[in-house]
Structures are given as structure tokens and as C-alpha cells.
């Protein structure tokens, strides 16, 4: 991943609505959710959500497939893995084998905090 690509991902996730949308889609992997389910879960209007989903899609964080008249969205987890690799590839001055313990603490684990509802802006 290049710095410009990483920056694009961070820009996409800099909105509370987009961040919570992405986290919701991660929780619903591998099946994803249709747009209406996302809007209901987050308490945002469909028009507002559409804008945010488009941004996440353009950043390469979300994939969309048509199912009749519905659009199903899925989180693209390899994009996040690439971002983490980009952020940590120079760990310990380019010798990541020296900081295995630090990187091992970064793992998939359930959040211990309640999921906030995102209000429409």
C-alpha cells in the first residue's frame, strides 16, 4: 500500500457515520447487509447513508453487489489488513521480528464498549 492509498482509507473512515458503517459491516461478515438494514441499524436516512457508502466503496473498504432491487454491502477485510501491514511494516526500524510481542497484541477481539448509535447529520 502506498501513502496516498492509506491516506484515502483514513479520510474515508474519518466520519463517525462511515466508521460505524464499516464496523457494522465487519460484524456482519461474510454475508454483509443491504443498505436498508444498515440505515436502520445506524439510525441514518437512506440518502445520507448512500453518500457515506459511496465514499467507503471508492476508498476500497466496501464492496457492493446487486440483489434484485437491493444493494448488498460487505466489508473488504483485506483492505484493512493491507493498511495494518502498511502501518507496521517498519516496526522496530524495519526489523519487525524484534517486536513480535507488540504486534501480537494487535488481534481481532470483540470490543468491550457499547456500540454507539450514529445520528444523521
C-alpha angles and dihedrals in degrees: 000000000000125000090250091055092048090049090052090053092049091048090052092051095044092090118082090222093051093044092051091044091054092046090050091052091049089054089053098050132164096021099040124197137270116246094255091055091051093049092049094046093050098036095235130134117258092241092052091046092050091060092050095045090052090054092049091048093050090050090056094244098111135039124205130203129183119241105183106293093346131085117218117205127202132183114246099224095183087066090059091045089053090050092051090048090050092050095048104033092100095044112147092014094304096318104101091170086074094060102042091131092055093049093043089062089063101082142135107277132150116265114250095211128083117263108252120224113238115225119218115256 
